[in-house]
Amino acid sequence: MRSTLALEVGDSESLARVGAEIAVAGFFRDQRPLRGGAGLADWRLCGWLSRLLLASRATGEPGEAVLVPTQGRLRAPRLLLI
């Protein structure tokens, strides 16, 4: 059985257009409000990522990864924050 992995690299604005199963964005513990791809995703998700941070369900610490559903608000059905 053979599988392939498609990888697209772009800027934060292209995050909304990623047609993959998972979009990936970086987030950092000392960056509030969220910026870049994470900031765009937070805006598209109506502040849901910010609420996760406020509730301490995500922190942006080194090594942390958070997989969230995009609820149809991004083209990719899931977002991986690293």
All heavy atoms as a GROMACS GRO file, in nm:
protein
  617
    1MET      N    1   0.084  -0.117   0.000
    1MET     CA    2   0.000   0.000   0.000
    1MET      C    3   0.088   0.124   0.000
    1MET      O    4   0.182   0.135   0.077
    1MET     CB    5  -0.089  -0.002   0.124
    1MET     CG    6  -0.183   0.112   0.129
    1MET     SD    7  -0.298   0.080   0.264
    1MET     CE    8  -0.337   0.244   0.306
    2ARG      N    9   0.056   0.217  -0.083
    2ARG     CA   10   0.135   0.339  -0.095
    2ARG      C   11   0.048   0.460  -0.063
    2ARG      O   12  -0.066   0.469  -0.107
    2ARG     CB   13   0.187   0.348  -0.237
    2ARG     CG   14   0.283   0.458  -0.256
    2ARG     CD   15   0.339   0.452  -0.395
    2ARG     NE   16   0.394   0.584  -0.421
    2ARG     CZ   17   0.437   0.626  -0.535
    2ARG    NH1   18   0.430   0.548  -0.639
    2ARG    NH2   19   0.486   0.745  -0.549
    3SER      N   20   0.100   0.552   0.016
    3SER     CA   21   0.025   0.674   0.044
    3SER      C   22   0.114   0.793   0.013
    3SER      O   23   0.237   0.782   0.008
    3SER     CB   24  -0.019   0.678   0.190
    3SER     OG   25   0.094   0.684   0.274
    4THR      N   26   0.053   0.905  -0.010
    4THR     CA   27   0.128   1.026  -0.039
    4THR      C   28   0.086   1.136   0.055
    4THR      O   29  -0.024   1.138   0.108
    4THR     CB   30   0.105   1.073  -0.184
    4THR    OG1   31  -0.034   1.100  -0.201
    4THR    CG2   32   0.150   0.969  -0.284
    5LEU      N   33   0.175   1.228   0.073
    5LEU     CA   34   0.150   1.345   0.156
    5LEU      C   35   0.172   1.468   0.069
    5LEU      O   36   0.279   1.486   0.013
    5LEU     CB   37   0.245   1.348   0.275
    5LEU     CG   38   0.241   1.473   0.362
    5LEU    CD1   39   0.106   1.483   0.434
    5LEU    CD2   40   0.354   1.468   0.463
    6ALA      N   41   0.069   1.548   0.055
    6ALA     CA   42   0.082   1.673  -0.020
    6ALA      C   43   0.106   1.784   0.080
    6ALA      O   44   0.040   1.792   0.183
    6ALA     CB   45  -0.046   1.698  -0.099
    7LEU      N   46   0.199   1.870   0.050
    7LEU     CA   47   0.234   1.979   0.139
    7LEU      C   48   0.230   2.109   0.062
    7LEU      O   49   0.288   2.121  -0.045
    7LEU     CB   50   0.375   1.956   0.196
    7LEU     CG   51   0.429   2.062   0.290
    7LEU    CD1   52   0.346   2.068   0.416
    7LEU    CD2   53   0.574   2.031   0.322
    8GLU      N   54   0.155   2.206   0.115
    8GLU     CA   55   0.150   2.339   0.057
    8GLU      C   56   0.206   2.436   0.158
    8GLU      O   57   0.172   2.429   0.275
    8GLU     CB   58   0.005   2.381   0.027
    8GLU     CG   59  -0.060   2.306  -0.086
    8GLU     CD   60  -0.201   2.356  -0.108
    8GLU    OE1   61  -0.224   2.478  -0.105
    8GLU    OE2   62  -0.288   2.272  -0.129
    9VAL      N   63   0.292   2.525   0.116
    9VAL     CA   64   0.348   2.628   0.204
    9VAL      C   65   0.305   2.763   0.150
    9VAL      O   66   0.317   2.790   0.032
    9VAL     CB   67   0.502   2.618   0.211
    9VAL    CG1   68   0.557   2.726   0.300
    9VAL    CG2   69   0.545   2.480   0.259
   10GLY      N   70   0.253   2.845   0.240
   10GLY     CA   71   0.208   2.977   0.196
   10GLY      C   72   0.211   3.074   0.312
   10GLY      O   73   0.258   3.043   0.421
   11ASP      N   74   0.156   3.190   0.289
   11ASP     CA   75   0.150   3.291   0.394
   11ASP      C   76   0.019   3.276   0.471
   11ASP      O   77  -0.063   3.189   0.443
   11ASP     CB   78   0.165   3.431   0.336
   11ASP     CG   79   0.060   3.462   0.230
   11ASP    OD1   80  -0.044   3.393   0.225
   11ASP    OD2   81   0.081   3.556   0.154
   12SER      N   82   0.000   3.363   0.570
   12SER     CA   83  -0.118   3.350   0.654
   12SER      C   84  -0.248   3.368   0.576
   12SER      O   85  -0.348   3.307   0.608
   12SER     CB   86  -0.112   3.450   0.770
   12SER     OG   87  -0.109   3.582   0.721
   13GLU      N   88  -0.247   3.451   0.472
   13GLU     CA   89  -0.368   3.472   0.394
   13GLU      C   90  -0.408   3.347   0.317
   13GLU      O   91  -0.525   3.325   0.292
   13GLU     CB   92  -0.349   3.590   0.301
   13GLU     CG   93  -0.338   3.722   0.376
   13GLU     CD   94  -0.314   3.838   0.284
   13GLU    OE1   95  -0.335   3.824   0.162
   13GLU    OE2   96  -0.274   3.944   0.335
   14SER      N   97  -0.312   3.266   0.277
   14SER     CA   98  -0.344   3.146   0.200
   14SER      C   99  -0.399   3.034   0.289
   14SER      O  100  -0.451   2.936   0.238
   14SER     CB  101  -0.223   3.097   0.122
   14SER     OG  102  -0.120   3.055   0.209
   15LEU      N  103  -0.391   3.046   0.420
   15LEU     CA  104  -0.442   2.944   0.511
   15LEU      C  105  -0.589   2.916   0.484
   15LEU      O  106  -0.632   2.801   0.488
   15LEU     CB  107  -0.422   2.987   0.657
   15LEU     CG  108  -0.469   2.887   0.761
   15LEU    CD1  109  -0.371   2.770   0.767
   15LEU    CD2  110  -0.482   2.950   0.896
   16ALA      N  111  -0.665   3.018   0.452
   16ALA     CA  112  -0.808   3.001   0.426
   16ALA      C  113  -0.834   2.923   0.298
   16ALA      O  114  -0.942   2.870   0.279
   16ALA     CB  115  -0.876   3.137   0.419
   17ARG      N  116  -0.733   2.915   0.210
   17ARG     CA  117  -0.751   2.847   0.082
   17ARG      C  118  -0.689   2.708   0.076
   17ARG      O  119  -0.699   2.641  -0.025
   17ARG     CB  120  -0.692   2.933  -0.030
   17ARG     CG  121  -0.761   3.066  -0.045
   17ARG     CD  122  -0.712   3.142  -0.166
   17ARG     NE  123  -0.568   3.166  -0.166
   17ARG     CZ  124  -0.508   3.273  -0.112
   17ARG    NH1  125  -0.580   3.364  -0.052
   17ARG    NH2  126  -0.379   3.288  -0.119
   18VAL      N  127  -0.624   2.664   0.184
   18VAL     CA  128  -0.560   2.532   0.184
   18VAL      C  129  -0.665   2.425   0.165
   18VAL      O  130  -0.761   2.417   0.241
   18VAL     CB  131  -0.482   2.509   0.317
   18VAL    CG1  132  -0.434   2.365   0.328
   18VAL    CG2  133  -0.365   2.604   0.327
   19GLY      N  134  -0.649   2.343   0.062
   19GLY     CA  135  -0.746   2.240   0.031
   19GLY      C  136  -0.708   2.104   0.086
   19GLY      O  137  -0.762   2.003   0.043
   20ALA      N  138  -0.618   2.099   0.181
   20ALA     CA  139  -0.573   1.972   0.239
   20ALA      C  140  -0.669   1.928   0.350
   20ALA      O  141  -0.761   2.000   0.387
   20ALA     CB  142  -0.432   1.989   0.295
   21GLU      N  143  -0.646   1.811   0.403
   21GLU     CA  144  -0.725   1.761   0.516
   21GLU      C  145  -0.695   1.839   0.644
   21GLU      O  146  -0.781   1.854   0.729
   21GLU     CB  147  -0.698   1.612   0.539
   21GLU     CG  148  -0.755   1.522   0.433
   21GLU     CD  149  -0.907   1.526   0.434
   21GLU    OE1  150  -0.968   1.518   0.542
   21GLU    OE2  151  -0.964   1.539   0.324
   22ILE      N  152  -0.572   1.887   0.656
   22ILE     CA  153  -0.531   1.961   0.775
   22ILE      C  154  -0.450   2.083   0.733
   22ILE      O  155  -0.355   2.071   0.657
   22ILE     CB  156  -0.445   1.873   0.870
   22ILE    CG1  157  -0.524   1.752   0.917
   22ILE    CG2  158  -0.396   1.954   0.989
   22ILE    CD1  159  -0.444   1.654   0.999
   23ALA      N  160  -0.488   2.199   0.784
   23ALA     CA  161  -0.409   2.321   0.768
   23ALA      C  162  -0.324   2.335   0.894
   23ALA      O  163  -0.365   2.294   1.002
   23ALA     CB  164  -0.500   2.442   0.752
   24VAL      N  165  -0.206   2.391   0.880
   24VAL     CA  166  -0.113   2.404   0.994
   24VAL      C  167  -0.076   2.550   1.012
   24VAL      O  168  -0.047   2.620   0.915
   24VAL     CB  169   0.015   2.321   0.971
   24VAL    CG1  170   0.111   2.335   1.088
   24VAL    CG2  171  -0.020   2.174   0.948
   25ALA      N  172  -0.078   2.595   1.138
   25ALA     CA  173  -0.038   2.732   1.170
   25ALA      C  174   0.040   2.730   1.300
   25ALA      O  175   0.017   2.646   1.388
   25ALA     CB  176  -0.160   2.822   1.185
   26GLY      N  177   0.133   2.822   1.314
   26GLY     CA  178   0.211   2.834   1.436
   26GLY      C  179   0.145   2.927   1.536
   26GLY      O  180   0.077   3.022   1.497
   27PHE      N  181   0.160   2.897   1.664
   27PHE     CA  182   0.116   2.989   1.768
   27PHE      C  183   0.215   2.981   1.883
   27PHE      O  184   0.277   2.879   1.906
   27PHE     CB  185  -0.029   2.963   1.810
   27PHE     CG  186  -0.052   2.846   1.902
   27PHE    CD1  187  -0.112   2.865   2.025
   27PHE    CD2  188  -0.019   2.717   1.865
   27PHE    CE1  189  -0.137   2.757   2.109
   27PHE    CE2  190  -0.042   2.609   1.948
   27PHE     CZ  191  -0.102   2.630   2.071
   28PHE      N  192   0.232   3.092   1.951
   28PHE     CA  193   0.339   3.104   2.050
   28PHE      C  194   0.284   3.159   2.181
   28PHE      O  195   0.192   3.241   2.181
   28PHE     CB  196   0.449   3.196   1.996
   28PHE     CG  197   0.500   3.151   1.862
   28PHE    CD1  198   0.447   3.201   1.745
   28PHE    CD2  199   0.598   3.054   1.855
   28PHE    CE1  200   0.492   3.157   1.621
   28PHE    CE2  201   0.646   3.010   1.732
   28PHE     CZ  202   0.592   3.061   1.615
   29ARG      N  203   0.342   3.117   2.291
   29ARG     CA  204   0.292   3.155   2.424
   29ARG      C  205   0.298   3.305   2.450
   29ARG      O  206   0.220   3.358   2.527
   29ARG     CB  207   0.367   3.080   2.533
   29ARG     CG  208   0.512   3.120   2.544
   29ARG     CD  209   0.581   3.052   2.660
   29ARG     NE  210   0.724   3.081   2.645
   29ARG     CZ  211   0.818   2.994   2.663
   29ARG    NH1  212   0.789   2.871   2.698
   29ARG    NH2  213   0.944   3.029   2.649
   30ASP      N  214   0.390   3.376   2.386
   30ASP     CA  215   0.405   3.519   2.413
   30ASP      C  216   0.345   3.607   2.303
   30ASP      O  217   0.372   3.726   2.299
   30ASP     CB  218   0.552   3.553   2.434
   30ASP     CG  219   0.638   3.522   2.314
   30ASP    OD1  220   0.590   3.452   2.222
   30ASP    OD2  221   0.754   3.565   2.311
   31GLN      N  222   0.260   3.552   2.218
   31GLN     CA  223   0.197   3.628   2.111
   31GLN      C  224   0.047   3.635   2.133
   31GLN      O  225  -0.027   3.542   2.100
   31GLN     CB  226   0.224   3.563   1.976
   31GLN     CG  227   0.322   3.636   1.895
   31GLN     CD  228   0.336   3.574   1.757
   31GLN    OE1  229   0.256   3.492   1.712
   31GLN    NE2  230   0.440   3.612   1.688
   32ARG      N  231   0.002   3.742   2.192
   32ARG     CA  232  -0.140   3.765   2.209
   32ARG      C  233  -0.168   3.909   2.171
   32ARG      O  234  -0.099   3.997   2.220
   32ARG     CB  235  -0.186   3.741   2.354
   32ARG     CG  236  -0.158   3.602   2.407
   32ARG     CD  237  -0.240   3.496   2.334
   32ARG     NE  238  -0.212   3.363   2.387
   32ARG     CZ  239  -0.118   3.280   2.345
   32ARG    NH1  240  -0.039   3.316   2.246
   32ARG    NH2  241  -0.101   3.162   2.398
   33PRO      N  242  -0.260   3.936   2.086
   33PRO     CA  243  -0.348   3.842   2.020
   33PRO      C  244  -0.273   3.755   1.921
   33PRO      O  245  -0.160   3.786   1.884
   33PRO     CB  246  -0.449   3.931   1.948
   33PRO     CG  247  -0.377   4.059   1.925
   33PRO     CD  248  -0.283   4.074   2.041
   34LEU      N  249  -0.336   3.647   1.880
   34LEU     CA  250  -0.275   3.557   1.783
   34LEU      C  251  -0.246   3.633   1.654
   34LEU      O  252  -0.322   3.722   1.614
   34LEU     CB  253  -0.368   3.439   1.755
   34LEU     CG  254  -0.390   3.344   1.872
   34LEU    CD1  255  -0.503   3.247   1.840
   34LEU    CD2  256  -0.263   3.270   1.905
   35ARG      N  257  -0.138   3.596   1.588
   35ARG     CA  258  -0.097   3.662   1.464
   35ARG      C  259  -0.081   3.559   1.352
   35ARG      O  260  -0.083   3.439   1.376
   35ARG     CB  261   0.035   3.734   1.486
   35ARG     CG  262   0.022   3.844   1.587
   35ARG     CD  263   0.152   3.921   1.601
   35ARG     NE  264   0.141   4.013   1.713
   35ARG     CZ  265   0.225   4.016   1.815
   35ARG    NH1  266   0.328   3.937   1.819
   35ARG    NH2  267   0.206   4.102   1.912
   36GLY      N  268  -0.060   3.608   1.232
   36GLY     CA  269  -0.034   3.520   1.118
   36GLY      C  270  -0.150   3.427   1.090
   36GLY      O  271  -0.267   3.465   1.102
   37GLY      N  272  -0.117   3.304   1.054
   37GLY     CA  273  -0.219   3.205   1.021
   37GLY      C  274  -0.312   3.175   1.137
   37GLY      O  275  -0.432   3.157   1.120
   38ALA      N  276  -0.257   3.169   1.258
   38ALA     CA  277  -0.339   3.143   1.376
   38ALA      C  278  -0.437   3.258   1.399
   38ALA      O  279  -0.552   3.236   1.436
   38ALA     CB  280  -0.252   3.120   1.498
   39GLY      N  281  -0.391   3.381   1.376
   39GLY     CA  282  -0.479   3.497   1.391
   39GLY      C  283  -0.592   3.496   1.289
   39GLY      O  284  -0.707   3.524   1.322
   40LEU      N  285  -0.558   3.461   1.164
   40LEU     CA  286  -0.661   3.452   1.060
   40LEU      C  287  -0.762   3.342   1.095
   40LEU      O  288  -0.882   3.362   1.085
   40LEU     CB  289  -0.598   3.423   0.924
   40LEU     CG  290  -0.698   3.396   0.812
   40LEU    CD1  291  -0.770   3.524   0.773
   40LEU    CD2  292  -0.630   3.336   0.692
   41ALA      N  293  -0.711   3.227   1.138
   41ALA     CA  294  -0.801   3.116   1.175
   41ALA      C  295  -0.889   3.157   1.292
   41ALA      O  296  -1.009   3.126   1.294
   41ALA     CB  297  -0.719   2.992   1.208
   42ASP      N  298  -0.833   3.226   1.391
   42ASP     CA  299  -0.911   3.270   1.506
   42ASP      C  300  -1.024   3.363   1.461
   42ASP      O  301  -1.138   3.352   1.506
   42ASP     CB  302  -0.820   3.339   1.607
   42ASP     CG  303  -0.889   3.367   1.739
   42ASP    OD1  304  -0.967   3.280   1.786
   42ASP    OD2  305  -0.864   3.474   1.797
   43TRP      N  306  -0.991   3.454   1.369
   43TRP     CA  307  -1.093   3.545   1.316
   43TRP      C  308  -1.202   3.468   1.244
   43TRP      O  309  -1.321   3.491   1.264
   43TRP     CB  310  -1.026   3.647   1.223
   43TRP     CG  311  -1.121   3.743   1.162
   43TRP    CD1  312  -1.184   3.848   1.224
   43TRP    CD2  313  -1.165   3.743   1.027
   43TRP    NE1  314  -1.263   3.914   1.134
   43TRP    CE2  315  -1.254   3.852   1.012
   43TRP    CE3  316  -1.136   3.664   0.916
   43TRP    CZ2  317  -1.315   3.882   0.891
   43TRP    CZ3  318  -1.197   3.693   0.796
   43TRP    CH2  319  -1.285   3.801   0.786
   44ARG      N  320  -1.161   3.372   1.158
   44ARG     CA  321  -1.259   3.291   1.084
   44ARG      C  322  -1.344   3.203   1.177
   44ARG      O  323  -1.458   3.173   1.147
   44ARG     CB  324  -1.187   3.199   0.984
   44ARG     CG  325  -1.130   3.270   0.864
   44ARG     CD  326  -1.243   3.305   0.768
   44ARG     NE  327  -1.196   3.363   0.646
   44ARG     CZ  328  -1.194   3.300   0.528
   44ARG    NH1  329  -1.236   3.178   0.517
   44ARG    NH2  330  -1.150   3.363   0.423
   45LEU      N  331  -1.285   3.163   1.290
   45LEU     CA  332  -1.356   3.079   1.387
   45LEU      C  333  -1.424   3.163   1.496
   45LEU      O  334  -1.461   3.112   1.601
   45LEU     CB  335  -1.260   2.978   1.451
   45LEU     CG  336  -1.200   2.875   1.354
   45LEU    CD1  337  -1.092   2.793   1.422
   45LEU    CD2  338  -1.309   2.784   1.299
   46CYS      N  339  -1.439   3.292   1.470
   46CYS     CA  340  -1.511   3.384   1.560
   46CYS      C  341  -1.453   3.387   1.701
   46CYS      O  342  -1.527   3.388   1.800
   46CYS     CB  343  -1.660   3.350   1.563
   46CYS     SG  344  -1.738   3.358   1.401
   47GLY      N  345  -1.319   3.385   1.712
   47GLY     CA  346  -1.254   3.395   1.842
   47GLY      C  347  -1.244   3.267   1.921
   47GLY      O  348  -1.204   3.267   2.037
   48TRP      N  349  -1.279   3.155   1.859
   48TRP     CA  350  -1.278   3.028   1.931
   48TRP      C  351  -1.138   2.990   1.981
   48TRP      O  352  -1.124   2.941   2.093
   48TRP     CB  353  -1.335   2.918   1.841
   48TRP     CG  354  -1.362   2.790   1.910
   48TRP    CD1  355  -1.447   2.770   2.015
   48TRP    CD2  356  -1.305   2.662   1.882
   48TRP    NE1  357  -1.446   2.638   2.052
   48TRP    CE2  358  -1.359   2.570   1.972
   48TRP    CE3  359  -1.213   2.618   1.789
   48TRP    CZ2  360  -1.324   2.436   1.972
   48TRP    CZ3  361  -1.179   2.484   1.789
   48TRP    CH2  362  -1.234   2.396   1.879
   49LEU      N  363  -1.035   3.018   1.902
   49LEU     CA  364  -0.899   2.987   1.947
   49LEU      C  365  -0.859   3.076   2.064
   49LEU      O  366  -0.796   3.029   2.160
   49LEU     CB  367  -0.800   3.003   1.831
   49LEU     CG  368  -0.826   2.916   1.709
   49LEU    CD1  369  -0.724   2.947   1.599
   49LEU    CD2  370  -0.824   2.770   1.745
   50SER      N  371  -0.898   3.202   2.060
   50SER     CA  372  -0.870   3.291   2.173
   50SER      C  373  -0.938   3.242   2.300
   50SER      O  374  -0.881   3.249   2.409
   50SER     CB  375  -0.917   3.433   2.142
   50SER     OG  376  -0.836   3.492   2.043
   51ARG      N  377  -1.059   3.191   2.286
   51ARG     CA  378  -1.129   3.138   2.404
   51ARG      C  379  -1.060   3.013   2.459
   51ARG      O  380  -1.055   2.994   2.580
   51ARG     CB  381  -1.275   3.111   2.371
   51ARG     CG  382  -1.354   3.241   2.353
   51ARG     CD  383  -1.504   3.219   2.346
   51ARG     NE  384  -1.548   3.141   2.231
   51ARG     CZ  385  -1.565   3.189   2.108
   51ARG    NH1  386  -1.540   3.316   2.083
   51ARG    NH2  387  -1.607   3.111   2.010
   52LEU      N  388  -1.003   2.930   2.370
   52LEU     CA  389  -0.925   2.814   2.417
   52LEU      C  390  -0.805   2.862   2.499
   52LEU      O  391  -0.772   2.803   2.603
   52LEU     CB  392  -0.873   2.731   2.299
   52LEU     CG  393  -0.969   2.639   2.228
   52LEU    CD1  394  -0.899   2.571   2.111
   52LEU    CD2  395  -1.025   2.534   2.322
   53LEU      N  396  -0.739   2.967   2.453
   53LEU     CA  397  -0.624   3.021   2.524
   53LEU      C  398  -0.665   3.082   2.658
   53LEU      O  399  -0.600   3.058   2.760
   53LEU     CB  400  -0.554   3.127   2.439
   53LEU     CG  401  -0.490   3.075   2.310
   53LEU    CD1  402  -0.450   3.191   2.220
   53LEU    CD2  403  -0.371   2.987   2.341
   54LEU      N  404  -0.773   3.157   2.660
   54LEU     CA  405  -0.820   3.218   2.785
   54LEU      C  406  -0.860   3.114   2.888
   54LEU      O  407  -0.842   3.135   3.008
   54LEU     CB  408  -0.938   3.311   2.758
   54LEU     CG  409  -0.903   3.442   2.689
   54LEU    CD1  410  -1.030   3.516   2.645
   54LEU    CD2  411  -0.818   3.529   2.780
   55ALA      N  412  -0.910   3.000   2.842
   55ALA     CA  413  -0.949   2.892   2.932
   55ALA      C  414  -0.832   2.801   2.967
   55ALA      O  415  -0.850   2.700   3.035
   55ALA     CB  416  -1.062   2.809   2.869
   56SER      N  417  -0.711   2.835   2.918
   56SER     CA  418  -0.589   2.756   2.942
   56SER      C  419  -0.600   2.614   2.886
   56SER      O  420  -0.536   2.523   2.936
   56SER     CB  421  -0.554   2.752   3.091
   56SER     OG  422  -0.528   2.882   3.138
   57ARG      N  423  -0.680   2.594   2.784
   57ARG     CA  424  -0.689   2.464   2.718
   57ARG      C  425  -0.580   2.449   2.614
   57ARG      O  426  -0.554   2.341   2.564
   57ARG     CB  427  -0.826   2.446   2.655
   57ARG     CG  428  -0.934   2.462   2.763
   57ARG     CD  429  -1.052   2.380   2.756
   57ARG     NE  430  -1.032   2.246   2.712
   57ARG     CZ  431  -1.127   2.174   2.657
   57ARG    NH1  432  -1.245   2.225   2.641
   57ARG    NH2  433  -1.104   2.052   2.618
   58ALA      N  434  -0.517   2.562   2.578
   58ALA     CA  435  -0.401   2.567   2.490
   58ALA      C  436  -0.315   2.682   2.540
   58ALA      O  437  -0.368   2.781   2.592
   58ALA     CB  438  -0.442   2.589   2.345
   59THR      N  439  -0.182   2.667   2.526
   59THR     CA  440  -0.093   2.770   2.580
   59THR      C  441   0.009   2.824   2.480
   59THR      O  442   0.058   2.934   2.497
   59THR     CB  443  -0.015   2.715   2.701
   59THR    OG1  444   0.066   2.606   2.657
   59THR    CG2  445  -0.108   2.673   2.813
   60GLY      N  446   0.043   2.745   2.380
   60GLY     CA  447   0.148   2.785   2.287
   60GLY      C  448   0.287   2.754   2.338
   60GLY      O  449   0.386   2.805   2.286
   61GLU      N  450   0.296   2.671   2.439
   61GLU     CA  451   0.427   2.631   2.493
   61GLU      C  452   0.502   2.548   2.388
   61GLU      O  453   0.441   2.480   2.306
   61GLU     CB  454   0.409   2.547   2.620
   61GLU     CG  455   0.357   2.625   2.738
   61GLU     CD  456   0.457   2.726   2.791
   61GLU    OE1  457   0.578   2.700   2.788
   61GLU    OE2  458   0.412   2.833   2.834
   62PRO      N  459   0.635   2.551   2.391
   62PRO     CA  460   0.713   2.469   2.297
   62PRO      C  461   0.674   2.321   2.308
   62PRO      O  462   0.656   2.268   2.418
   62PRO     CB  463   0.857   2.491   2.344
   62PRO     CG  464   0.856   2.624   2.412
   62PRO     CD  465   0.721   2.633   2.477
   63GLY      N  466   0.658   2.258   2.195
   63GLY     CA  467   0.622   2.116   2.190
   63GLY      C  468   0.474   2.088   2.192
   63GLY      O  469   0.431   1.976   2.169
   64GLU      N  470   0.392   2.190   2.217
   64GLU     CA  471   0.247   2.169   2.222
   64GLU      C  472   0.191   2.166   2.081
   64GLU      O  473   0.234   2.240   1.992
   64GLU     CB  474   0.180   2.283   2.301
   64GLU     CG  475   0.030   2.269   2.306
   64GLU     CD  476  -0.035   2.381   2.385
   64GLU    OE1  477   0.018   2.494   2.386
   64GLU    OE2  478  -0.139   2.355   2.444
   65ALA      N  479   0.093   2.081   2.058
   65ALA     CA  480   0.020   2.075   1.932
   65ALA      C  481  -0.128   2.061   1.965
   65ALA      O  482  -0.165   1.984   2.054
   65ALA     CB  483   0.067   1.958   1.848
   66VAL      N  484  -0.211   2.136   1.895
   66VAL     CA  485  -0.355   2.136   1.920
   66VAL      C  486  -0.424   2.116   1.786
   66VAL      O  487  -0.401   2.191   1.691
   66VAL     CB  488  -0.400   2.269   1.984
   66VAL    CG1  489  -0.550   2.269   2.008
   66VAL    CG2  490  -0.324   2.298   2.112
   67LEU      N  491  -0.508   2.013   1.777
   67LEU     CA  492  -0.585   1.986   1.657
   67LEU      C  493  -0.729   2.026   1.682
   67LEU      O  494  -0.791   1.979   1.778
   67LEU     CB  495  -0.576   1.837   1.620
   67LEU     CG  496  -0.646   1.794   1.493
   67LEU    CD1  497  -0.582   1.860   1.371
   67LEU    CD2  498  -0.644   1.643   1.480
   68VAL      N  499  -0.782   2.115   1.598
   68VAL     CA  500  -0.919   2.163   1.618
   68VAL      C  501  -0.998   2.152   1.488
   68VAL      O  502  -0.942   2.164   1.379
   68VAL     CB  503  -0.919   2.311   1.667
   68VAL    CG1  504  -0.854   2.323   1.802
   68VAL    CG2  505  -0.852   2.403   1.568
   69PRO      N  506  -1.128   2.129   1.499
   69PRO     CA  507  -1.212   2.131   1.379
   69PRO      C  508  -1.234   2.275   1.336
   69PRO      O  509  -1.240   2.366   1.419
   69PRO     CB  510  -1.343   2.067   1.427
   69PRO     CG  511  -1.348   2.097   1.573
   69PRO     CD  512  -1.204   2.098   1.620
   70THR      N  513  -1.245   2.298   1.206
   70THR     CA  514  -1.264   2.434   1.156
   70THR      C  515  -1.411   2.468   1.135
   70THR      O  516  -1.443   2.580   1.096
   70THR     CB  517  -1.187   2.456   1.026
   70THR    OG1  518  -1.237   2.368   0.926
   70THR    CG2  519  -1.038   2.436   1.047
   71GLN      N  520  -1.499   2.375   1.158
   71GLN     CA  521  -1.644   2.398   1.153
   71GLN      C  522  -1.688   2.458   1.020
   71GLN      O  523  -1.780   2.537   1.013
   71GLN     CB  524  -1.685   2.488   1.270
   71GLN     CG  525  -1.642   2.432   1.402
   71GLN     CD  526  -1.642   2.534   1.514
   71GLN    OE1  527  -1.666   2.653   1.492
   71GLN    NE2  528  -1.613   2.489   1.634
   72GLY      N  529  -1.615   2.422   0.912
   72GLY     CA  530  -1.650   2.469   0.780
   72GLY      C  531  -1.612   2.615   0.753
   72GLY      O  532  -1.646   2.669   0.650
   73ARG      N  533  -1.539   2.676   0.844
   73ARG     CA  534  -1.503   2.818   0.828
   73ARG      C  535  -1.368   2.836   0.760
   73ARG      O  536  -1.331   2.949   0.728
   73ARG     CB  537  -1.508   2.887   0.962
   73ARG     CG  538  -1.651   2.889   1.014
   73ARG     CD  539  -1.667   2.974   1.133
   73ARG     NE  540  -1.810   2.984   1.161
   73ARG     CZ  541  -1.858   2.988   1.281
   73ARG    NH1  542  -1.779   2.985   1.384
   73ARG    NH2  543  -1.988   2.998   1.298
   74LEU      N  544  -1.296   2.728   0.743
   74LEU     CA  545  -1.177   2.724   0.658
   74LEU      C  546  -1.200   2.613   0.558
   74LEU      O  547  -1.282   2.523   0.583
   74LEU     CB  548  -1.050   2.695   0.739
   74LEU     CG  549  -1.004   2.800   0.840
   74LEU    CD1  550  -0.886   2.746   0.920
   74LEU    CD2  551  -0.967   2.929   0.772
   75ARG      N  552  -1.129   2.613   0.450
   75ARG     CA  553  -1.146   2.508   0.349
   75ARG      C  554  -1.103   2.371   0.404
   75ARG      O  555  -1.169   2.271   0.380
   75ARG     CB  556  -1.066   2.544   0.224
   75ARG     CG  557  -1.101   2.461   0.107
   75ARG     CD  558  -1.047   2.520  -0.020
   75ARG     NE  559  -1.059   2.423  -0.126
   75ARG     CZ  560  -0.979   2.415  -0.228
   75ARG    NH1  561  -0.881   2.501  -0.240
   75ARG    NH2  562  -0.996   2.323  -0.319
   76ALA      N  563  -0.992   2.369   0.480
   76ALA     CA  564  -0.947   2.244   0.543
   76ALA      C  565  -1.041   2.215   0.661
   76ALA      O  566  -1.075   2.305   0.737
   76ALA     CB  567  -0.804   2.258   0.591
   77PRO      N  568  -1.080   2.090   0.679
   77PRO     CA  569  -1.172   2.057   0.787
   77PRO      C  570  -1.108   2.061   0.927
   77PRO      O  571  -1.180   2.069   1.026
   77PRO     CB  572  -1.222   1.918   0.753
   77PRO     CG  573  -1.120   1.861   0.661
   77PRO     CD  574  -1.057   1.976   0.590
   78ARG      N  575  -0.976   2.056   0.933
   78ARG     CA  576  -0.908   2.059   1.064
   78ARG      C  577  -0.790   2.154   1.057
   78ARG      O  578  -0.730   2.175   0.952
   78ARG     CB  579  -0.858   1.919   1.100
   78ARG     CG  580  -0.973   1.826   1.139
   78ARG     CD  581  -0.925   1.685   1.170
   78ARG     NE  582  -0.876   1.612   1.053
   78ARG     CZ  583  -0.953   1.557   0.960
   78ARG    NH1  584  -1.082   1.567   0.966
   78ARG    NH2  585  -0.899   1.493   0.859
   79LEU      N  586  -0.755   2.210   1.174
   79LEU     CA  587  -0.642   2.301   1.187
   79LEU      C  588  -0.550   2.247   1.296
   79LEU      O  589  -0.596   2.216   1.406
   79LEU     CB  590  -0.691   2.441   1.224
   79LEU     CG  591  -0.583   2.543   1.257
   79LEU    CD1  592  -0.500   2.579   1.134
   79LEU    CD2  593  -0.646   2.669   1.317
   80LEU      N  594  -0.423   2.235   1.262
   80LEU     CA  595  -0.322   2.192   1.359
   80LEU      C  596  -0.241   2.315   1.399
   80LEU      O  597  -0.176   2.376   1.315
   80LEU     CB  598  -0.230   2.085   1.301
   80LEU     CG  599  -0.119   2.034   1.391
   80LEU    CD1  600  -0.176   1.966   1.516
   80LEU    CD2  601  -0.028   1.939   1.315
   81LEU      N  602  -0.249   2.352   1.525
   81LEU     CA  603  -0.169   2.462   1.578
   81LEU      C  604  -0.046   2.404   1.643
   81LEU      O  605  -0.056   2.316   1.728
   81LEU     CB  606  -0.250   2.541   1.682
   81LEU     CG  607  -0.374   2.611   1.630
   81LEU    CD1  608  -0.459   2.660   1.744
   81LEU    CD2  609  -0.335   2.725   1.539
   82ILE      N  610   0.070   2.452   1.604
   82ILE     CA  611   0.195   2.405   1.664
   82ILE      C  612   0.279   2.523   1.706
   82ILE      O  613   0.260   2.634   1.658
   82ILE     CB  614   0.276   2.315   1.567
   82ILE    CG1  615   0.297   2.384   1.432
   82ILE    CG2  616   0.204   2.184   1.546
   82ILE    CD1  617   0.391   2.308   1.343
   0.00000   0.00000   0.00000
